[in-house]
Amino acid sequence: MQKKLFLSYVAMILFIAFLIGFYSIKMNQNYYTQQYKTHLLKEGYIAAKNLKDTYDKENFLGLDAFGKELSKYLELRVTIIDASGNVLSDSEGKAYGVNHKNREEVQAALEGKSIVVNRKSETTGVEYMYTAIPVTLDTKTILLRFSVPMTQLDGIRKEMVIYVSFSTIISIIVAFFCAYYLSKKISEPLDDLTNAAVEVSQGKYDKKIPVATNDQIGSLTKTFNKMSVKLNTTIHALETENKKMEAIVNSMINGVVAIDKKNKILMMNDQCYKLFDIKFHYCTGLDFYDIFRNEDIYALLETSIAEKRNVVDIVTLKSHFNGDKILRVYVTQISCSNEKNDSLGTLLVFQDVTQIKKLEKMRSDFISNVTHELKTPLTSIMGFTDTLRSGAIHDSDAAEHFLEIIDIETHRLYRLIQDILSLSEIETRKEDTNRQYESIENILQYVEGLLRPQAEEKGLQLNMNIEPIPPYFCNRDKISQMFINLIENAIKYTEKGSITVSCKNQGDCFLFQVKDTGIGIPQESIERIFERFYRVDKGRSRKAGGTGLGLSIVKHIMLLYGGKVSVESKEGEGTTFTITMPYET
C-alpha cells in the first residue's frame, strides 16, 4: 500500500515539477525578453533625444562619433540610417554599402512607429534584436537603429534555467520526503486495518487497533474496532448456541441426520454414528446415499420428498456381526416457513426399537408360556378330579394314585406361581432390600444341607470347595435362592457323576462356580437358557419338575448386585456356570 501511494505521489510530483519548471522557464524567458525589448526602446528614445541636442546641422557631421560613443556607453550596436535606407554610421563598421530600407524595423520607423524584431543579421550572420527610432533633424528624418546580439540573452536564459532547475530539483527532493512521510502516515493505519481484517477472518475476533488520528482513517479505525467487538460478541453467542444445539442433539437417544436438497449431509449426531456403525469421523458434506446404504430408508426418503409430507415406518437393519436392529424412522421436510413447497432439506430421525420389539415378543411369549405352563397342571388336576367324581374315588388304589398325581401337579403349580411372583418382584427392583453383611460360607452350608439329600437320592456326589470369603453385603434369601437354583439345576440335569461347587475370593469380588457332569447344553442354546420358560428339552425339563424360570431368576438376582455370568458346556460331558459377584464399594 505504502509503495503504491509513494509511487503515485512521486509520479504526480515529477509531473507537476516538470510542468511548473517548463512554464517557469518559458514565462521567465518571455518576461526577460519583453523587459529587454522595453529597455531597448527606452534607451533608443533617450538616445534620440540626445541626438537632437548634439546634432551638427551641416552634412550630418558628428553622427559617426555620436553613434560609436553611444554604442560604447549602451553596449549596443548602433546604426544610423537615412530616410532612403542608406547607412550613415555603424558602430561596428559592417553595415556600410547595404541598403536597410526593406528592414521591418526601418519601415516601421519611417512610418513613425517603433517596434522590436528578432532577426539574423545579413552582414554578421548573428541573430540580433532590432529596434529603430525615427529622429527628425530640421526637415530631414534619420533613423537610430539599435541592435543587441541574442547571445547576451542566452546567458541570462541559461542562468535562469540553472536557477529554476536547481530550485525544481530541491523542491522534488523535499517533496519526495514529504510524499514518503505522507504515504507512510496514510498506509500504516490502512496496513494495520488490513492485517487486523486478515486476523479477524482467521477467527481472532477480539482484535483492536490503536486510534492515532482523528481524520477519516481514525474514524474508520474506530468503526472497525466497534465492528470487531460486535462481531466477537455475535460469533461467541453463535458458537455458544451452536454448542448448546450440538450438545442437545448429541444427547438425544435417537439418531438424527439432516440433509439438504442435493442430499448432502448438513448435520449428524453421535447416536447416528453408533446406530449405523459409521466409521467416518466427519460426514458433513458427504452424500447421504454413500453413508446410509439401506433400500427401505431410501424409499422412505424419496416418498417424503416427492409427496412433501412426513413419513413414519419401521425398518430393519441387517447385520451378520452385531445382530439385526429394528428402527422406527421419521422423515420430515425442513422448511423456514409454513409453506411446504419452501423446503430447505430433509430431517431423518432413527429410533432404535429393537429392545422394545424384543420385549413385546418376550411379553407375548411369556403370556403364551405362562398360559401353557398353567394349563398343563390345571388340566391334569381337573381331569383326575372329574375321574374321582365319576366313581374312581370308591376304588382306594386308583383314588390314592389319582390323589398323588393331583398333589404333584398342585405343588408344581404352586412352585410355578411362586417363581413367577419371585421373578416379577426381582425385575421391578433397581437394587435389593433388607441387606446386611452375611457369611457366604454359612449360606452355602445351609444350601448344601438342603440339596445334598436330593443329590444322594440320585446317586450323585456333591463336592463343596469353599474358601474364606469376606462378609458380603446382601439379602440372604436372594443369594440363597441364586445358589439353590444353580445347584438344583445341576442336580436335575445330571444322571451320574458329580456336582462340584466352588467359591473363592478374588480381591474385589468373589467367584461362585457350579460344575456338573450332566447332559450339557447345545451350543446354539447357551445364549437363551436365561430366558423365561426356555427349555433345551421341554419334555425332559417337565419330567425333572422344573418351571423354566430358575435360571432367569438367577440372572436377575445377579444383575441386582452387578454380577457377571459365563457358561461353558459340551453335550454329554457337562456344564459349568461361573458367576462373579463384586463387593460393594
C-alpha positions as CSV (number, residue, x, y, z in Angstrom):
1,M,0.0,0.0,0.0
2,Q,2.7,2.4,1.0
3,K,4.7,1.7,-2.1
4,K,1.7,2.4,-4.4
5,L,1.0,5.6,-2.6
6,F,4.6,6.7,-2.7
7,L,5.0,5.9,-6.4
8,S,1.7,7.7,-7.1
9,Y,2.9,10.8,-5.2
10,V,6.3,10.6,-7.0
11,A,4.7,10.4,-10.4
12,M,2.4,13.3,-9.6
13,I,5.3,15.4,-8.1
14,L,7.5,14.8,-11.1
15,F,4.7,15.7,-13.5
16,I,3.9,18.9,-11.6
17,A,7.5,19.8,-11.1
18,F,8.4,19.4,-14.7
19,L,5.3,21.2,-15.8
20,I,6.0,24.1,-13.4
21,G,9.7,24.2,-14.3
22,F,8.9,24.2,-18.0
23,Y,6.4,27.0,-17.8
24,S,8.6,28.9,-15.3
25,I,11.4,28.9,-17.7
26,K,9.2,29.8,-20.6
27,M,7.5,32.6,-18.7
28,N,10.8,33.9,-17.4
29,Q,12.3,33.9,-20.9
30,N,9.3,35.8,-22.2
31,Y,9.4,38.2,-19.3
32,Y,13.1,38.9,-19.7
33,T,12.8,39.2,-23.5
34,Q,9.9,41.6,-23.1
35,Q,11.9,43.6,-20.5
36,Y,14.8,43.7,-22.8
37,K,12.7,45.0,-25.6
38,T,11.2,47.7,-23.3
39,H,14.7,48.6,-22.1
40,L,15.9,48.8,-25.7
41,L,13.1,51.1,-26.7
42,K,13.6,53.4,-23.7
43,E,17.3,53.5,-24.4
44,G,16.5,54.4,-28.0
45,Y,14.2,57.2,-27.2
46,I,16.7,58.7,-24.7
47,A,19.5,58.4,-27.4
48,A,17.2,60.1,-30.0
49,K,16.6,63.0,-27.6
50,N,20.3,63.3,-27.0
51,L,21.0,63.2,-30.7
52,K,18.8,66.3,-31.3
53,D,20.7,68.2,-28.7
54,T,24.1,67.4,-30.1
55,Y,23.2,67.4,-33.8
56,D,25.6,69.2,-36.3
57,K,23.3,70.6,-39.0
58,E,25.9,70.6,-41.7
59,N,26.3,67.3,-43.6
60,F,25.4,65.3,-40.6
61,L,28.8,65.9,-39.1
62,G,29.4,64.2,-35.8
63,L,26.9,61.4,-36.4
64,D,29.5,58.7,-36.7
65,A,31.2,59.8,-33.5
66,F,27.9,60.0,-31.7
67,G,26.9,56.5,-32.8
68,K,30.2,55.0,-31.7
69,E,30.1,56.8,-28.3
70,L,26.5,55.8,-27.8
71,S,27.3,52.2,-28.7
72,K,30.1,52.2,-26.2
73,Y,28.0,53.7,-23.5
74,L,24.9,51.5,-24.0
75,E,26.9,48.4,-25.0
76,L,24.7,48.1,-28.1
77,R,25.3,48.1,-31.8
78,V,24.2,51.5,-33.1
79,T,23.4,52.1,-36.8
80,I,22.3,55.5,-38.2
81,I,20.3,55.2,-41.4
82,D,18.8,58.0,-43.5
83,A,15.3,58.0,-44.9
84,S,16.5,56.2,-48.1
85,G,17.8,53.3,-46.1
86,N,21.5,54.1,-46.6
87,V,23.8,53.6,-43.6
88,L,25.3,56.8,-42.4
89,S,27.1,55.3,-39.4
90,D,27.6,51.9,-37.9
91,S,29.3,51.3,-34.6
92,E,30.8,48.0,-35.8
93,G,31.6,49.3,-39.3
94,K,29.9,46.4,-41.1
95,A,26.7,47.7,-42.5
96,Y,28.1,50.2,-44.9
97,G,27.0,49.8,-48.5
98,V,23.9,47.8,-47.7
99,N,20.6,49.5,-48.1
100,H,18.3,48.8,-45.0
101,K,15.1,50.3,-46.3
102,N,13.4,46.9,-46.5
103,R,14.2,46.0,-42.9
104,E,11.0,45.6,-40.9
105,E,12.1,47.9,-38.1
106,V,13.3,50.5,-40.6
107,Q,9.9,50.5,-42.4
108,A,8.0,50.8,-39.2
109,A,10.3,53.7,-38.0
110,L,9.8,55.5,-41.4
111,E,6.1,55.3,-40.7
112,G,6.6,56.8,-37.3
113,K,6.4,53.6,-35.3
114,S,8.9,51.9,-33.1
115,I,8.9,48.1,-33.0
116,V,11.3,45.4,-31.8
117,V,12.1,42.4,-34.1
118,N,14.4,39.4,-33.9
119,R,16.4,38.5,-37.0
120,K,19.7,37.1,-38.1
121,S,21.9,39.8,-39.4
122,E,22.8,39.5,-43.1
123,T,26.1,41.1,-42.5
124,T,27.3,39.3,-39.4
125,G,25.3,36.1,-39.6
126,V,24.4,36.5,-35.9
127,E,20.8,36.7,-34.5
128,Y,20.0,40.2,-33.2
129,M,17.2,42.0,-31.6
130,Y,16.5,45.2,-33.6
131,T,14.6,48.4,-33.0
132,A,14.7,51.7,-34.9
133,I,13.8,55.2,-33.6
134,P,12.9,57.9,-36.1
135,V,14.6,61.3,-35.4
136,T,13.7,64.5,-37.2
137,L,16.5,66.9,-37.6
138,D,15.2,70.1,-39.1
139,T,13.4,68.8,-42.1
140,K,15.3,65.6,-42.6
141,T,14.5,62.3,-40.9
142,I,17.1,59.8,-39.9
143,L,16.8,56.6,-38.0
144,L,18.7,55.4,-35.0
145,R,18.7,51.6,-35.1
146,F,19.8,49.7,-32.0
147,S,20.6,46.1,-32.0
148,V,21.8,43.6,-29.5
149,P,23.0,40.1,-30.1
150,M,20.8,37.4,-28.7
151,T,23.8,35.7,-27.2
152,Q,23.6,38.2,-24.4
153,L,20.1,37.0,-23.6
154,D,21.2,33.3,-23.9
155,G,23.5,33.8,-20.9
156,I,20.6,35.1,-18.9
157,R,18.4,32.3,-20.1
158,K,21.0,29.7,-19.2
159,E,21.4,31.2,-15.7
160,M,17.7,31.3,-15.3
161,V,17.3,27.6,-16.4
162,I,20.0,26.7,-13.9
163,Y,18.3,28.5,-11.1
164,V,14.9,27.1,-12.0
165,S,16.2,23.6,-12.5
166,F,18.1,23.7,-9.2
167,S,15.0,25.0,-7.4
168,T,12.9,22.3,-9.0
169,I,15.3,19.6,-8.0
170,I,15.4,20.8,-4.4
171,S,11.6,21.0,-4.4
172,I,11.4,17.5,-5.8
173,I,13.7,16.1,-3.2
174,V,11.8,17.8,-0.4
175,A,8.5,16.6,-2.0
176,F,9.9,13.1,-2.1
177,F,10.5,13.1,1.7
178,C,7.1,14.6,2.2
179,A,5.5,12.0,-0.1
180,Y,7.3,9.2,1.8
181,Y,6.1,10.6,5.1
182,L,2.5,11.1,3.9
183,S,2.3,7.7,2.3
184,K,3.7,6.1,5.4
185,K,1.3,8.1,7.6
186,I,-1.7,7.1,5.4
187,S,-0.6,3.5,4.6
188,E,0.4,2.4,8.1
189,P,-3.1,2.7,9.6
190,L,-4.5,1.1,6.4
191,D,-2.0,-1.7,6.7
192,D,-2.9,-2.1,10.3
193,L,-6.6,-2.3,9.3
194,T,-5.7,-4.8,6.6
195,N,-3.7,-7.0,8.9
196,A,-6.5,-6.8,11.5
197,A,-9.1,-7.7,8.9
198,V,-7.0,-10.8,8.0
199,E,-6.7,-11.8,11.7
200,V,-10.5,-11.4,12.1
201,S,-11.0,-13.5,9.0
202,Q,-8.9,-16.2,10.7
203,G,-11.1,-16.2,13.8
204,K,-9.3,-13.6,16.1
205,Y,-12.5,-11.5,16.6
206,D,-11.1,-9.6,19.6
207,K,-8.5,-7.7,17.6
208,K,-8.3,-4.0,18.3
209,I,-6.3,-1.2,16.6
210,P,-5.0,1.9,18.4
211,V,-6.6,5.1,17.1
212,A,-3.8,7.5,16.2
213,T,-5.6,10.2,14.2
214,N,-9.0,12.0,14.2
215,D,-9.4,12.0,10.4
216,Q,-11.3,9.6,8.2
217,I,-8.8,6.9,8.8
218,G,-9.2,7.4,12.6
219,S,-12.9,7.2,12.2
220,L,-12.6,4.1,10.1
221,T,-10.3,2.6,12.8
222,K,-12.9,3.4,15.5
223,T,-15.6,1.8,13.3
224,F,-13.5,-1.3,12.7
225,N,-12.9,-1.7,16.5
226,K,-16.6,-1.4,17.2
227,M,-17.3,-3.9,14.4
228,S,-14.7,-6.2,15.8
229,V,-16.2,-6.1,19.3
230,K,-19.8,-6.6,18.0
231,L,-18.6,-9.4,15.7
232,N,-16.8,-11.0,18.6
233,T,-19.9,-10.9,20.7
234,T,-22.1,-12.2,17.9
235,I,-19.7,-15.0,17.0
236,H,-19.3,-16.1,20.6
237,A,-23.1,-16.0,21.0
238,L,-23.5,-18.1,17.9
239,E,-20.8,-20.5,19.0
240,T,-22.5,-20.9,22.4
241,E,-25.8,-21.5,20.7
242,N,-24.2,-24.0,18.3
243,K,-22.5,-25.8,21.2
244,K,-25.8,-25.9,23.1
245,M,-27.6,-27.2,20.0
246,E,-24.9,-29.7,19.3
247,A,-24.9,-30.9,22.9
248,I,-28.7,-31.2,22.8
249,V,-28.7,-33.1,19.5
250,N,-25.8,-35.4,20.6
251,S,-27.5,-36.0,23.9
252,M,-30.6,-37.4,22.1
253,I,-31.1,-41.2,22.4
254,N,-32.3,-41.2,18.8
255,G,-30.1,-40.9,15.7
256,V,-30.6,-37.6,13.9
257,V,-29.4,-36.6,10.4
258,A,-30.3,-33.5,8.3
259,I,-29.6,-33.3,4.6
260,D,-30.0,-30.5,2.0
261,K,-31.8,-30.6,-1.3
262,K,-28.8,-32.2,-3.0
263,N,-28.8,-35.0,-0.4
264,K,-25.6,-33.7,1.2
265,I,-25.4,-34.2,4.9
266,L,-25.7,-31.0,6.9
267,M,-25.6,-32.4,10.4
268,M,-25.5,-35.8,12.1
269,N,-25.4,-36.6,15.8
270,D,-23.2,-39.1,17.7
271,Q,-26.0,-41.6,18.2
272,C,-26.5,-41.8,14.5
273,Y,-22.8,-42.8,14.0
274,K,-23.2,-45.5,16.7
275,L,-26.6,-46.7,15.4
276,F,-25.3,-47.3,11.9
277,D,-21.8,-48.2,12.9
278,I,-20.4,-45.5,10.6
279,K,-16.6,-45.5,10.5
280,F,-16.1,-42.0,9.1
281,H,-15.3,-39.4,11.8
282,Y,-16.9,-36.5,9.9
283,C,-19.7,-37.0,7.5
284,T,-20.8,-33.3,6.9
285,G,-20.8,-32.5,3.2
286,L,-20.8,-36.2,2.1
287,D,-23.6,-37.7,0.1
288,F,-26.4,-39.3,2.2
289,Y,-26.6,-42.3,-0.2
290,D,-22.9,-43.0,0.2
291,I,-23.2,-43.3,4.0
292,F,-26.6,-44.9,4.6
293,R,-26.9,-48.0,2.5
294,N,-30.5,-49.3,3.0
295,E,-33.1,-49.5,0.3
296,D,-36.0,-49.2,2.8
297,I,-34.6,-45.9,4.1
298,Y,-34.1,-44.6,0.5
299,A,-37.7,-45.4,-0.3
300,L,-39.0,-43.5,2.8
301,L,-36.8,-40.5,2.0
302,E,-37.9,-40.4,-1.7
303,T,-41.5,-40.7,-0.7
304,S,-41.3,-37.8,1.8
305,I,-39.5,-35.6,-0.8
306,A,-41.9,-36.5,-3.6
307,E,-45.1,-36.1,-1.7
308,K,-43.8,-33.3,0.6
309,R,-45.2,-35.0,3.8
310,N,-44.0,-36.6,6.9
311,V,-43.3,-40.4,6.7
312,V,-43.0,-42.9,9.6
313,D,-42.2,-46.5,9.2
314,I,-40.3,-49.5,10.7
315,V,-37.0,-50.5,9.0
316,T,-34.8,-53.5,9.8
317,L,-31.0,-53.2,9.6
318,K,-29.5,-56.5,8.7
319,S,-26.1,-57.3,10.3
320,H,-24.1,-60.5,10.4
321,F,-21.9,-59.3,13.2
322,N,-23.9,-57.2,15.7
323,G,-27.3,-58.6,15.2
324,D,-30.3,-57.1,13.4
325,K,-31.6,-53.7,14.5
326,I,-35.2,-52.6,14.2
327,L,-35.6,-48.9,13.7
328,R,-38.6,-46.6,13.6
329,V,-37.7,-44.0,11.0
330,Y,-39.3,-40.5,11.0
331,V,-38.8,-38.5,7.8
332,T,-39.9,-34.8,7.6
333,Q,-39.2,-31.9,5.3
334,I,-37.3,-28.9,6.7
335,S,-38.8,-25.5,5.9
336,C,-38.3,-22.0,7.1
337,S,-42.0,-21.0,6.8
338,N,-45.4,-22.6,6.8
339,E,-45.2,-23.2,3.0
340,K,-44.4,-26.9,2.4
341,N,-43.0,-26.0,-1.0
342,D,-40.3,-23.9,0.6
343,S,-38.2,-26.9,1.6
344,L,-34.6,-26.5,2.7
345,G,-33.9,-30.2,3.0
346,T,-34.9,-33.3,4.9
347,L,-34.6,-34.4,8.6
348,L,-34.4,-38.1,9.4
349,V,-34.8,-39.4,13.0
350,F,-33.9,-43.0,13.8
351,Q,-35.4,-44.6,16.9
352,D,-33.9,-47.9,17.9
353,V,-36.9,-50.1,18.9
354,T,-35.0,-53.4,18.9
355,Q,-35.3,-53.9,22.6
356,I,-38.9,-52.7,22.6
357,K,-39.8,-55.2,19.9
358,K,-37.9,-57.9,21.8
359,L,-39.7,-57.1,25.0
360,E,-43.0,-57.1,23.2
361,K,-42.1,-60.5,21.8
362,M,-40.9,-61.7,25.2
363,R,-44.1,-60.5,26.8
364,S,-46.2,-62.3,24.2
365,D,-44.1,-65.4,24.6
366,F,-44.3,-65.1,28.4
367,I,-48.1,-64.9,28.3
368,S,-48.2,-67.8,25.9
369,N,-45.8,-69.8,28.0
370,V,-47.5,-69.0,31.4
371,T,-50.8,-69.9,29.9
372,H,-49.3,-73.1,28.6
373,E,-47.5,-73.9,31.8
374,L,-50.5,-73.2,34.0
375,K,-52.9,-75.0,31.6
376,T,-50.9,-78.3,31.8
377,P,-51.2,-78.9,35.6
378,L,-54.7,-77.4,35.8
379,T,-55.8,-79.8,33.0
380,S,-54.4,-82.7,34.9
381,I,-56.0,-81.7,38.2
382,M,-59.4,-81.1,36.5
383,G,-59.2,-84.4,34.7
384,F,-58.3,-86.5,37.7
385,T,-60.9,-84.7,39.8
386,D,-63.6,-85.4,37.3
387,T,-62.4,-89.1,37.2
388,L,-62.7,-89.3,41.0
389,R,-66.1,-87.8,40.9
390,S,-67.1,-90.3,38.3
391,G,-66.7,-93.1,40.7
392,A,-63.0,-93.8,40.9
393,I,-63.0,-92.4,44.4
394,H,-64.5,-95.7,45.6
395,D,-61.5,-97.6,44.2
396,S,-59.0,-97.0,47.0
397,D,-55.9,-97.9,45.0
398,A,-57.0,-95.8,41.9
399,A,-58.1,-92.9,44.2
400,E,-54.8,-92.9,46.0
401,H,-52.9,-92.8,42.7
402,F,-55.0,-90.0,41.3
403,L,-54.7,-88.0,44.5
404,E,-50.9,-88.4,44.4
405,I,-50.9,-87.1,40.8
406,I,-53.2,-84.2,41.8
407,D,-50.8,-83.4,44.7
408,I,-47.8,-83.4,42.4
409,E,-49.4,-81.1,39.9
410,T,-50.7,-78.8,42.7
411,H,-47.2,-78.5,44.1
412,R,-45.8,-77.9,40.6
413,L,-48.5,-75.2,40.0
414,Y,-47.6,-73.7,43.4
415,R,-43.9,-73.6,42.5
416,L,-44.6,-72.1,39.1
417,I,-46.7,-69.3,40.7
418,Q,-44.1,-68.7,43.4
419,D,-41.3,-68.5,40.7
420,I,-43.4,-66.1,38.6
421,L,-44.1,-63.9,41.7
422,S,-40.4,-64.0,42.7
423,L,-39.2,-63.1,39.2
424,S,-41.7,-60.3,38.9
425,E,-40.6,-58.9,42.3
426,I,-36.9,-59.1,41.4
427,E,-37.4,-57.5,38.0
428,T,-39.2,-54.5,39.5
429,R,-36.3,-53.6,41.8
430,K,-33.3,-51.5,40.9
431,E,-31.5,-52.8,44.0
432,D,-32.1,-55.4,46.6
433,T,-33.6,-54.6,50.1
434,N,-33.1,-55.9,53.6
435,R,-29.4,-56.2,53.0
436,Q,-26.8,-56.8,55.7
437,Y,-23.3,-58.3,55.9
438,E,-23.7,-62.1,55.6
439,S,-21.2,-65.0,55.6
440,I,-21.2,-66.7,52.2
441,E,-19.7,-69.8,53.8
442,N,-22.8,-70.1,56.2
443,I,-25.2,-69.5,53.3
444,L,-23.5,-72.3,51.2
445,Q,-23.6,-74.7,54.2
446,Y,-27.3,-74.1,54.5
447,V,-27.8,-74.7,50.8
448,E,-25.7,-77.8,51.0
449,G,-27.9,-79.2,53.8
450,L,-31.0,-78.6,51.7
451,L,-29.7,-80.1,48.4
452,R,-27.3,-82.9,49.5
453,P,-30.2,-85.4,50.2
454,Q,-31.5,-84.7,46.6
455,A,-28.1,-85.4,45.1
456,E,-27.6,-88.5,47.2
457,E,-31.0,-89.7,46.2
458,K,-29.8,-89.6,42.5
459,G,-26.5,-91.2,43.5
460,L,-24.6,-88.1,42.7
461,Q,-21.5,-86.8,44.5
462,L,-21.8,-83.2,45.7
463,N,-18.4,-81.6,46.3
464,M,-18.2,-78.3,48.1
465,N,-14.9,-76.3,47.8
466,I,-15.4,-73.2,49.8
467,E,-12.6,-70.8,50.6
468,P,-12.9,-68.0,53.2
469,I,-14.9,-65.1,51.8
470,P,-15.2,-61.6,53.4
471,P,-18.7,-60.8,54.8
472,Y,-20.9,-59.9,51.8
473,F,-23.5,-57.1,52.0
474,C,-26.6,-58.8,50.6
475,N,-30.1,-60.1,51.1
476,R,-29.5,-63.6,52.5
477,D,-32.7,-65.0,51.0
478,K,-31.9,-63.7,47.4
479,I,-28.3,-65.0,47.5
480,S,-29.5,-68.4,48.9
481,Q,-32.1,-68.6,46.1
482,M,-29.5,-67.9,43.5
483,F,-27.2,-70.7,44.9
484,I,-30.1,-73.1,45.3
485,N,-31.4,-72.6,41.7
486,L,-27.9,-73.2,40.2
487,I,-27.0,-76.2,42.2
488,E,-30.5,-77.7,42.0
489,N,-30.5,-77.2,38.2
490,A,-27.2,-79.1,38.0
491,I,-28.6,-82.0,40.1
492,K,-31.7,-82.2,37.9
493,Y,-29.8,-82.5,34.6
494,T,-27.0,-84.8,35.9
495,E,-27.8,-88.5,35.8
496,K,-24.5,-89.7,37.0
497,G,-21.1,-88.4,38.2
498,S,-20.7,-85.3,40.4
499,I,-21.6,-81.7,41.0
500,T,-18.7,-79.5,42.2
501,V,-19.4,-76.2,43.9
502,S,-16.5,-73.8,44.2
503,C,-16.4,-70.4,45.9
504,K,-13.3,-68.3,46.3
505,N,-12.1,-64.7,46.9
506,Q,-10.6,-62.7,44.0
507,G,-9.8,-59.4,45.6
508,D,-12.6,-57.0,44.6
509,C,-15.1,-59.8,44.0
510,F,-15.9,-63.5,44.8
511,L,-16.3,-66.2,42.2
512,F,-19.0,-68.8,42.6
513,Q,-18.9,-71.8,40.2
514,V,-21.1,-74.9,39.7
515,K,-19.7,-77.7,37.5
516,D,-21.6,-80.8,36.7
517,T,-21.1,-83.9,34.6
518,G,-24.7,-83.8,33.2
519,I,-26.2,-83.9,29.8
520,G,-24.8,-80.5,28.7
521,I,-26.3,-77.7,26.7
522,P,-26.2,-77.4,22.9
523,Q,-24.0,-74.5,21.8
524,E,-26.9,-72.7,20.0
525,S,-29.0,-72.7,23.2
526,I,-26.4,-71.3,25.6
527,E,-27.4,-67.7,24.8
528,R,-31.1,-68.4,25.5
529,I,-31.0,-70.5,28.7
530,F,-31.6,-67.4,30.9
531,E,-34.8,-66.6,29.1
532,R,-38.1,-67.3,30.9
533,F,-39.6,-70.7,30.2
534,Y,-36.9,-71.6,27.8
535,R,-36.1,-75.3,27.9
536,V,-33.5,-77.1,25.9
537,D,-35.5,-80.4,26.1
538,K,-39.1,-79.4,27.1
539,G,-40.2,-83.0,27.9
540,R,-37.3,-83.8,30.0
541,S,-37.4,-80.5,31.8
542,R,-41.0,-81.0,32.8
543,K,-40.2,-84.5,33.9
544,A,-37.5,-83.2,36.1
545,G,-40.0,-80.9,37.7
546,G,-38.6,-77.6,36.5
547,T,-40.7,-74.5,35.9
548,G,-38.4,-72.9,33.3
549,L,-37.8,-69.8,35.4
550,G,-34.9,-70.9,37.6
551,L,-32.0,-69.5,35.5
552,S,-34.0,-66.4,34.7
553,I,-34.3,-65.8,38.5
554,V,-30.6,-66.4,38.9
555,K,-29.8,-63.8,36.2
556,H,-31.9,-61.1,37.7
557,I,-30.6,-61.7,41.2
558,M,-27.1,-61.5,39.8
559,L,-27.9,-58.2,38.0
560,L,-29.1,-56.7,41.2
561,Y,-25.6,-56.9,42.6
562,G,-23.8,-56.0,39.3
563,G,-22.5,-59.6,38.8
564,K,-21.5,-61.3,35.6
565,V,-22.1,-64.9,34.4
566,S,-20.4,-67.2,31.9
567,V,-21.5,-70.6,30.7
568,E,-19.3,-73.4,29.3
569,S,-20.9,-76.6,28.2
570,K,-20.4,-79.6,26.0
571,E,-23.2,-82.0,25.2
572,G,-22.8,-85.3,27.0
573,E,-19.9,-84.1,29.2
574,G,-21.4,-81.4,31.4
575,T,-21.8,-77.7,32.1
576,T,-20.0,-75.1,34.1
577,F,-21.8,-71.9,35.4
578,T,-19.4,-69.2,36.7
579,I,-20.7,-66.1,38.5
580,T,-18.6,-63.2,39.5
581,M,-20.1,-61.0,42.3
582,P,-18.4,-57.7,43.1
583,Y,-18.0,-56.4,46.7
584,E,-19.8,-53.2,47.5
585,T,-17.6,-50.2,47.3
